[in-house]
Amino acid sequence: MSNPIELEGRSFIPASELDIPEWGCVVGDRNQPTLTLKNDDIFLITDTLGNISGCSRDETIASLGLFCRDTRYLSRLELQIAGRSPILLTCNADKGFALSALCTNPTIANINAETISIQRELVLNGGLFEELTIHNYNTTPVSFELSLSFDADFSDLFEIRGFNRKQQGQILRRVLADRQDLTTPINELTLAYQGLDGAILESHIQFVHRLPDYLKGYTAIWQIELESHASYQIGYRLEMLMNARSVSRVDSPMALFQAKAADTMEEQNWRSQIAQIRTDNPKLNQAIERAEQDIYLLRQTFDLANSTPNNPSAKGTVLSAGVPWFCTLFGRDSIIAASQILILDPTIARETLMVLARYQGKVDDEWREEQPGKILHELRMGEMARCHEIPHTPYYGTVDATPLWLMLYAEYYAWTHDTDTLDRLWENALAAMAWIDRMCAETGYLAYFRTSARGLVNQGWKDSGDCIVDRQGKIATGAITLCEVQAYVYAAKIRMSELARIRQENELATRWQQEAQSLKQRFNHDFWIPDRDFIAMALDGAGKQVDGIGSNPGQCLQQGLLYPEKAKSVAERLRAPDMFNGWGIRTLSSQSPAYNPIGYHTGSVWPHDNSLIAMGLRSVGAVEQALEVAQGILDMTIQQPYHRPPELFCGYERIPGQSPIQYPVACSPQAWATGTVFQLLQMMVNLVPDAPSNYLRILDPALPPNIHQLSFKNLRVGATTLDLEFNQRDAEGEGLRATTSCRVLKKRGNLRVTIEA
């Protein structure tokens, strides 16, 4: 036997050197729905019984598990009664951090079916907690065996997504000096792994209430004897460790009831501070309530920009991009989602700015595509990142996160008048603008070109390899200059110019304003496709227009980069049936040779893309069209499981009576899809905050046909909170639009509010 691996008085040996017995498992059903729990940096995906099947290679089932920091700490969790799967009666995971499942027994030896109930409860809070209450509804005593099977493969999330690795670390087994016999009853079980970087990862399970009668491999077994109508309780607490330290940023309590109480209290505190938005449409209210819940769940803790050696624990709460594949800090996704929910909770925007500033690029590094002043794309903490098999430590391969950061910086200030954050991050803003200027020096435009062998080929929001295509469907090559990215740069220059004037840095303000106007003039010439009356989605490496018809130009509308007549033409083109499928605007025209309604970015519909386009349509006066897009996306959302908008859905035409076609592996919940709900509601009422001037303008509010009343309570603009109510009245004449009125119901502060038709 190998020499034990020692870690702080704990000993481990390779599991391959032990004969660990297996315990039968039930193969999962790929068609069965899944349940998702999340708490800060931990998430759990199970079947509706609360199980994680360890007996299938199916892609859908293989994504189940307990995850933290891009590592799967539990790849099997199976409850069995007498060696068989229980029968599910009902389940609920509405709280997001807790799962409750009620099940019963199949027919087993000497016990009739459906006479034993098993109430299962799982909770996340810095770890995983589970308790089971077993009740005997027979008129006679019963005796049976109950088991919980565990396993952990400690796979990196990128492995599960399909990235091949040349080698992996080794599964370990903890050696307990006084418990060498694997069948001896003990109060704990440890699953362990040593990574290629030498780190030892553990899933440490402590049993509570009644201990297992014995362990068989990684299966805990209880011999249950119950009198008629008697109950029995078992449970455990699972802690995830790296080198004997908890991997979660959340301090884990000791018991399930404490974990649940802490989760509930934290959520209640958050809900008491955010805006409450409701309508007279019950189904839409369910979608809003689900979106609030998902925003809460997607919150995740990261180190803040002002962390110092003396204060290393300073933390900020940012929205992770989505479960399961993107449950981490992103640049583009986290920024856009924070912008979408400024109306709900502006503190998330502030902390997003701060956290991303902490990781702002400082050196030139081709492997990670880092450059001074650049905002990151994605941060990963799993074994593959730690071993530099992927460049995500963090990875900076994004062209748009930096101008988007500047846009959020200015937008946050407009909502809050937070001069402390404005001043604290001013040097970061200057560094971000300097990066943009360096990258634009050669051509006048902000472009991207991959330098990392493991980086992304396409580095805009459409980042799949086949999505930037011309009218023949040919994929663009070379350095790519996306149209919407130039709109972000334009908006960043305009808004930073305004902030510079507030700071009395007039020379900077004038220069940025002039650069923005120069960009506008060049863009409208270089990107305009005369024979299509549309904007090219990009320029390729030779400066040639990539003239496929896609949704990209729609994101240019809100930023003011297009001349009015060109903006009107783009808006009209997006309305055509090859682009608008009734639910939303497709990523690529159905007339394109590259069109695929199931393609990730080549014909699918993305809710966040549509919400940004709807904001743009509204800003150029296409109010009815903006409401039509909003109506389609909200109708789609109401028809989704749990009333939750997915990351994307298929681009098939809307057919009366038929639900939207789901994309097979869309993330759900997903931050900027969830944020769409709030952004579309803001678009309808058209709030324009100017907190530095203590002013809120409400410009021509308009509600779609299925909403007659919309209210905002506890809305924050600067130092003022206010309650608003919007009511729609039917049009007074044929061909006229219904009118929407606004009342200020309550105001706590001296904000000036004007309502303009």
VENRAGI-V942197 format. One record per pair of residues at least 6 apart in sequence whose C-alpha atoms are under 8 Angstrom apart, sorted by the first residue. I is the first residue (numbers start at 1). J is the second residue. Records with the same first field share a line. If there is no record, write none. Layout:
I = J / J
This chain:
1 = 17
2 = 13 / 14
3 = 13
4 = 11 / 12 / 13
5 = 11 / 12 / 13
6 = 12
7 = 243 / 244
8 = 244
10 = 174 / 175
11 = 174 / 175 / 176
12 = 172 / 173 / 174 / 175
13 = 172 / 173 / 174 / 175
14 = 170 / 171 / 172 / 173
15 = 170 / 171 / 172 / 173
16 = 171 / 172
20 = 216 / 217 / 218
21 = 216 / 217
22 = 216 / 217 / 218
23 = 149 / 216 / 217 / 218 / 219
24 = 83
25 = 53 / 54 / 55 / 78
26 = 53 / 55 / 84 / 85
27 = 53 / 54 / 55 / 56
28 = 52 / 53 / 55 / 56 / 61
29 = 61
30 = 58 / 60 / 61
32 = 47 / 48
33 = 47 / 48
34 = 45 / 46 / 47 / 48
35 = 45 / 46 / 47 / 48 / 50 / 93
36 = 43 / 44 / 45 / 46 / 93 / 96
37 = 43 / 44 / 45 / 93 / 96 / 97 / 98 / 99 / 124
38 = 44 / 96 / 97 / 124 / 297 / 298
39 = 96 / 97 / 124 / 125 / 126 / 297 / 298 / 300
40 = 249 / 250 / 297 / 298 / 299 / 300 / 301
41 = 68 / 69 / 248 / 249 / 250 / 300 / 301 / 327 / 328
42 = 66 / 67 / 68 / 69 / 124 / 125 / 126 / 127 / 248
43 = 66 / 67 / 68 / 124 / 323 / 324
44 = 64 / 65 / 66 / 67
45 = 52 / 63 / 64 / 65 / 66
46 = 52 / 64 / 65
47 = 64
48 = 88 / 91 / 101
49 = 88 / 91 / 101 / 103
50 = 99 / 101 / 120 / 122
51 = 76 / 77 / 78 / 79
52 = 61 / 64 / 65 / 75 / 76 / 77 / 78
53 = 61 / 64 / 75 / 76 / 77 / 78
54 = 75 / 76 / 77 / 151
56 = 62
62 = 160
63 = 160 / 324
64 = 75
65 = 72 / 73 / 74 / 75 / 76
66 = 72 / 73 / 74 / 75
67 = 73 / 74
68 = 247 / 248
69 = 247 / 248 / 328 / 380 / 381 / 382
70 = 156 / 157 / 158 / 327 / 380 / 381 / 382
71 = 154 / 155 / 156 / 157 / 382 / 383
72 = 152 / 153 / 154 / 155 / 156 / 157
73 = 152 / 153 / 154 / 155 / 202 / 203 / 240
74 = 150 / 151 / 152 / 153 / 154 / 203
75 = 150 / 151 / 152 / 153 / 154
76 = 149 / 150 / 151 / 152
77 = 148 / 149 / 150 / 151
78 = 147 / 148 / 149 / 150
79 = 85 / 86 / 146 / 147 / 148 / 149
80 = 86 / 146 / 147 / 148
81 = 105 / 144 / 145 / 146 / 147
82 = 108 / 144 / 145 / 146 / 147
83 = 145 / 146 / 147
84 = 106
85 = 105 / 106
86 = 103 / 104 / 105 / 106
87 = 103 / 104 / 105 / 106
88 = 101 / 102 / 103 / 104
89 = 101 / 102 / 103 / 104
90 = 101 / 102 / 103
91 = 99 / 100 / 101 / 102
92 = 99 / 100 / 101
93 = 99 / 100
95 = 293
96 = 293 / 294 / 297
97 = 123 / 124 / 125 / 263 / 297
98 = 121 / 122 / 123 / 124 / 260
99 = 120 / 121 / 122 / 123
100 = 119 / 120 / 121 / 122
101 = 119 / 120 / 121
102 = 117 / 118 / 119 / 120
103 = 117 / 118 / 119 / 120
104 = 113 / 114 / 115 / 116 / 117 / 118
105 = 113 / 114 / 115 / 116 / 117
106 = 112 / 113 / 114
107 = 113 / 114
111 = 142
115 = 136 / 137 / 138
116 = 134 / 135 / 136 / 137 / 138
117 = 134 / 135 / 136 / 137
118 = 132 / 133 / 134 / 135
119 = 132 / 133 / 134
120 = 130 / 131 / 132 / 133
121 = 130 / 131 / 132
122 = 128 / 129 / 130 / 131
123 = 129 / 130 / 256 / 259 / 260
124 = 259 / 260
125 = 250 / 251 / 252 / 253 / 259 / 260 / 262 / 263
126 = 239 / 248 / 249 / 250 / 251 / 252 / 253
127 = 237 / 238 / 239 / 240 / 248 / 252
128 = 237 / 238 / 239
129 = 235 / 236 / 237 / 238 / 255 / 256 / 259
130 = 235 / 236 / 237 / 256
131 = 233 / 234 / 235 / 236 / 256
132 = 233 / 234 / 235
133 = 231 / 232 / 233 / 234
134 = 231 / 232 / 233
135 = 226 / 229 / 230 / 231 / 232
136 = 142 / 226 / 227 / 228 / 229 / 230 / 231
137 = 228 / 229 / 230
138 = 228 / 229
139 = 228 / 229
140 = 227 / 228
141 = 225 / 226 / 227 / 228
142 = 224 / 225 / 226 / 227 / 228
143 = 223 / 224 / 225 / 226
144 = 223 / 224 / 225
145 = 221 / 222 / 223 / 224
146 = 221 / 222 / 223 / 224
147 = 219 / 220 / 221 / 222
148 = 219 / 220 / 221
149 = 218 / 219 / 220
150 = 218 / 219
151 = 191 / 218
152 = 191 / 192 / 203
153 = 171 / 193
154 = 193 / 201
156 = 382 / 383 / 384
157 = 325 / 382
158 = 384
159 = 165
161 = 325
168 = 195 / 196
169 = 193 / 194 / 195 / 196
170 = 193 / 194 / 195
171 = 192 / 193 / 194
172 = 191 / 192 / 193 / 194
173 = 190 / 191 / 192
174 = 190 / 191 / 192
179 = 186
182 = 215 / 216 / 217
183 = 214 / 215 / 216
184 = 213 / 214 / 215
185 = 211 / 212 / 213 / 214 / 215
186 = 211 / 212 / 214 / 215
187 = 206 / 207 / 208 / 211 / 212
188 = 204 / 205 / 206 / 207
189 = 204 / 205 / 206 / 218
190 = 202 / 203 / 204 / 205
191 = 202 / 203 / 204
192 = 200 / 201 / 202 / 203
193 = 200 / 201 / 202
194 = 200 / 201
195 = 201 / 383
196 = 383 / 387
197 = 383 / 386 / 387
199 = 242 / 243
200 = 242 / 243 / 244
201 = 240 / 241 / 242 / 243 / 244
202 = 239 / 240 / 241 / 242 / 244
203 = 238 / 239 / 240 / 241
204 = 238 / 239 / 240 / 241
205 = 236 / 237 / 238 / 239
206 = 236 / 237 / 238
207 = 234 / 235 / 236 / 237
208 = 234 / 235 / 236 / 237
209 = 233 / 234 / 235
210 = 233 / 234 / 235
211 = 222 / 234
212 = 220 / 221 / 222
213 = 220 / 221 / 222 / 223
214 = 220 / 221 / 222
215 = 221
226 = 232
237 = 254 / 255 / 256
239 = 246 / 252
240 = 246 / 247 / 248
241 = 247
249 = 301
252 = 259
253 = 259
267 = 296
270 = 296
273 = 345 / 714
274 = 344 / 345 / 714 / 715
275 = 343 / 344 / 345 / 712 / 713 / 714 / 715 / 716
276 = 344 / 711 / 712 / 713 / 714 / 715
277 = 288 / 710 / 711 / 712 / 713
278 = 285 / 288 / 710 / 711 / 712
279 = 285 / 707 / 708 / 709 / 710 / 711
280 = 707 / 708 / 709 / 710
281 = 706 / 707
283 = 638
284 = 634 / 638
286 = 638 / 643
287 = 637 / 638 / 642 / 643 / 644 / 677
288 = 677 / 678
290 = 642 / 643 / 644
291 = 644 / 674 / 675 / 677
294 = 669 / 671 / 674
295 = 319 / 671 / 674 / 675
298 = 319 / 320 / 321 / 322 / 327 / 669 / 670 / 671
299 = 317 / 318 / 319 / 320
300 = 317 / 318 / 319 / 320 / 328
301 = 315 / 316 / 317 / 318
302 = 315 / 316 / 317 / 318 / 355
303 = 312 / 313 / 314 / 315 / 316 / 355 / 358
304 = 314 / 315 / 316 / 351 / 354 / 355 / 358
305 = 354 / 355 / 356 / 357 / 358 / 359
306 = 314 / 354 / 358
307 = 313 / 314 / 315
316 = 351 / 352 / 354 / 355
317 = 348 / 351 / 352
318 = 329 / 334 / 348 / 349 / 351 / 352 / 355
319 = 329 / 334 / 337 / 338 / 348 / 352 / 671
320 = 326 / 327 / 328 / 329 / 330 / 334 / 671
321 = 327 / 328 / 329 / 330 / 333 / 334 / 670 / 671 / 672
322 = 328 / 667 / 668 / 669 / 670 / 671
323 = 667 / 668 / 669 / 670
324 = 667 / 668
325 = 667
328 = 378 / 379 / 380
329 = 378 / 379
330 = 376 / 377 / 378 / 379
331 = 356 / 375 / 376 / 377 / 378 / 401 / 405
332 = 377 / 398 / 400 / 401 / 404 / 461
333 = 671 / 672
334 = 352 / 671 / 672
335 = 349 / 352 / 353 / 401 / 404 / 405 / 408
336 = 404 / 408 / 672
337 = 671 / 672 / 674 / 675
338 = 346 / 348 / 349 / 352 / 408 / 675
339 = 349 / 408 / 411 / 412
340 = 672 / 675 / 676 / 678 / 679
341 = 675 / 678 / 679
342 = 348 / 349 / 412 / 415
343 = 678 / 682 / 715 / 716
344 = 678 / 715
346 = 412 / 415 / 416
349 = 408 / 412
350 = 412 / 421
353 = 405 / 408 / 409
354 = 425
356 = 375 / 376
357 = 375 / 425 / 428
359 = 375 / 376 / 394
360 = 372 / 373 / 374 / 375 / 376 / 428
361 = 370 / 371 / 372 / 373 / 374 / 375 / 376 / 396
362 = 370 / 371 / 372 / 373 / 374
363 = 370 / 371 / 372
364 = 370 / 371 / 372
365 = 371
366 = 451 / 452
367 = 391 / 451 / 452 / 453 / 454 / 455
368 = 391 / 392 / 393 / 394 / 395 / 396 / 397 / 452 / 455
369 = 395 / 396 / 397 / 450 / 451 / 452 / 455
370 = 376 / 395 / 396 / 397
371 = 396 / 435
372 = 431 / 435
373 = 428 / 431 / 432 / 433 / 434 / 435
374 = 396 / 401 / 402 / 431 / 432 / 435
375 = 396 / 401 / 402 / 405 / 432
376 = 394 / 395 / 396 / 397 / 398 / 401
377 = 394 / 395 / 396 / 397 / 398 / 401
378 = 392 / 394 / 395 / 396
379 = 392 / 393 / 394 / 395
380 = 392 / 393 / 394
381 = 392 / 393
384 = 390
385 = 391 / 392 / 393
386 = 393
390 = 454
391 = 452 / 454 / 455
397 = 450 / 455 / 456 / 459
398 = 448 / 459 / 460
399 = 446 / 447 / 448 / 459 / 460 / 485
400 = 459 / 460 / 461 / 485 / 488
402 = 432 / 436
403 = 432 / 433 / 436 / 485 / 488 / 489 / 492
404 = 488 / 492
406 = 429 / 432 / 433 / 492 / 496
407 = 488 / 491 / 492 / 495
409 = 422
410 = 495 / 496 / 499
413 = 419 / 422 / 691 / 692
414 = 689 / 690 / 691 / 692
415 = 689 / 690 / 691 / 716 / 717 / 718
416 = 691 / 692 / 716 / 717 / 718 / 719
417 = 691 / 692 / 718
418 = 718
436 = 446 / 489
439 = 445 / 446 / 447
440 = 446 / 447
444 = 519
445 = 481 / 486 / 519
446 = 481 / 482 / 485 / 486 / 489
447 = 479 / 480 / 481 / 482
448 = 458 / 459 / 479 / 480 / 481
449 = 457 / 458 / 478 / 479 / 480
450 = 456 / 457 / 458
456 = 463
457 = 463 / 464 / 465
458 = 464 / 465
460 = 482 / 485
462 = 601
464 = 600 / 601
466 = 475 / 601 / 602
467 = 475 / 601 / 602
468 = 475 / 476 / 537 / 538 / 546 / 548
469 = 475 / 476 / 546 / 547 / 548 / 594
470 = 476 / 545 / 546 / 547 / 548 / 549
471 = 546 / 547 / 548 / 549 / 592 / 593
472 = 548 / 592 / 593 / 594
473 = 548 / 592 / 593 / 594
474 = 594
476 = 540 / 541 / 546
477 = 540 / 541
478 = 540 / 541 / 542
479 = 540 / 541
480 = 538 / 539 / 540 / 541
481 = 538 / 539 / 540 / 541
482 = 537 / 538 / 539 / 552
483 = 527 / 535 / 536 / 537 / 538 / 539 / 552 / 553 / 556
484 = 537 / 552 / 553 / 555 / 556
486 = 523
487 = 555 / 556 / 559 / 560 / 561
488 = 556 / 559
489 = 516
490 = 516 / 519 / 520 / 559 / 561
491 = 516 / 559 / 560 / 561
493 = 512 / 513 / 515 / 516
494 = 512 / 513 / 516
496 = 509 / 512
497 = 508 / 509 / 510 / 511 / 512 / 513
498 = 509
499 = 509
500 = 506 / 508 / 509
501 = 509
520 = 561 / 562
523 = 561
524 = 561 / 562 / 563
526 = 545
527 = 535 / 536 / 537 / 538 / 539 / 545
528 = 534 / 535 / 536
529 = 535 / 536 / 547
533 = 566 / 569 / 570
534 = 549 / 566 / 569 / 570 / 573
535 = 547 / 553 / 570
536 = 545 / 546 / 547 / 548 / 549 / 553
537 = 545 / 546 / 547 / 548 / 549 / 550 / 551 / 552 / 553
538 = 545 / 546 / 547
539 = 545 / 546
540 = 546
548 = 588 / 589 / 592
549 = 588 / 589 / 592
550 = 579 / 586 / 587 / 588 / 589
551 = 574 / 579 / 585 / 586 / 587 / 588 / 609
552 = 587
553 = 570
554 = 570 / 571 / 574 / 612 / 613 / 616 / 617
555 = 609 / 612 / 613 / 616
556 = 562 / 616
557 = 567 / 613 / 616 / 617 / 619 / 620
558 = 612 / 613 / 615 / 616 / 617 / 618 / 619 / 620
559 = 616
564 = 620
567 = 620
568 = 620
571 = 617 / 622
573 = 579
574 = 580 / 585
575 = 585 / 625
578 = 589 / 590 / 591
579 = 585 / 586 / 587 / 588 / 589 / 590
580 = 586
581 = 651 / 652 / 653 / 654
582 = 632 / 653 / 654
583 = 629 / 631 / 632 / 633 / 635 / 636 / 653 / 654 / 660
584 = 605 / 606 / 607 / 610 / 629 / 632 / 633
585 = 605 / 606 / 610 / 629
586 = 603 / 604 / 605 / 606 / 651
587 = 601 / 602 / 603 / 604 / 605 / 606
588 = 595 / 601 / 602 / 603 / 604
589 = 595 / 603
590 = 596 / 597 / 603
594 = 602
595 = 602 / 603
596 = 602 / 603 / 604 / 651
597 = 603 / 604 / 650 / 651 / 652
598 = 604 / 649 / 650 / 651 / 663
599 = 650
603 = 650 / 651
604 = 648 / 649 / 650 / 651 / 652
605 = 648 / 649 / 650 / 651
606 = 647 / 648 / 649 / 673
607 = 633 / 645 / 646 / 647 / 648 / 672 / 673 / 676
608 = 672 / 673 / 675 / 676
610 = 629 / 630 / 633
611 = 629 / 630 / 676 / 679 / 680
613 = 626
614 = 625 / 626 / 627 / 629 / 630 / 680 / 683
615 = 626 / 679 / 680 / 683
617 = 623 / 625 / 626
618 = 625 / 626 / 683
623 = 702
627 = 684 / 703 / 704
628 = 704
630 = 680
631 = 704
634 = 677
636 = 645 / 659 / 660
637 = 643 / 644 / 645 / 646
638 = 644
639 = 659 / 660
640 = 646
644 = 668 / 669 / 674
645 = 668 / 669 / 670 / 673 / 674
646 = 666 / 667 / 668 / 669 / 670 / 673 / 674
647 = 666 / 667 / 668 / 669 / 670 / 672 / 673
648 = 662 / 663 / 666 / 673
649 = 660 / 661 / 662 / 663 / 666
650 = 660 / 661 / 662 / 663
651 = 661
652 = 660 / 661
654 = 660
684 = 701 / 702 / 703 / 704
685 = 698 / 699 / 700 / 701 / 702 / 703 / 726
686 = 698 / 699 / 700 / 701
687 = 696 / 697 / 698 / 699
688 = 696 / 697 / 698 / 699
689 = 695 / 696 / 697 / 717
690 = 696 / 697
691 = 717 / 718
692 = 718
694 = 718 / 750 / 751 / 752
695 = 751 / 752 / 753
696 = 717 / 751 / 752 / 753 / 754
697 = 753 / 754 / 755 / 756
698 = 753 / 754 / 755 / 756
699 = 755 / 756 / 757
700 = 740 / 755 / 756 / 757
701 = 740 / 741 / 742 / 757
702 = 728 / 738 / 739 / 740
703 = 728 / 740
707 = 728
708 = 726 / 727 / 728 / 729
709 = 725 / 726 / 727 / 728
710 = 725 / 726 / 727
711 = 723 / 724 / 725 / 726
712 = 722 / 723 / 724 / 725
713 = 722 / 723 / 724
714 = 721 / 722 / 723
715 = 721 / 722 / 723
716 = 722
717 = 751
719 = 749
720 = 747 / 748 / 749 / 750 / 751
721 = 747 / 748 / 749
722 = 744 / 745 / 746 / 747 / 748
723 = 744 / 745 / 746 / 747
724 = 742 / 743 / 744 / 745 / 746
725 = 742 / 743 / 744 / 745
726 = 740 / 741 / 742 / 743
727 = 740 / 741 / 742
728 = 738 / 739 / 740 / 741
729 = 738 / 739 / 740 / 741
730 = 737 / 738 / 739
731 = 737 / 738 / 739
732 = 738
742 = 755
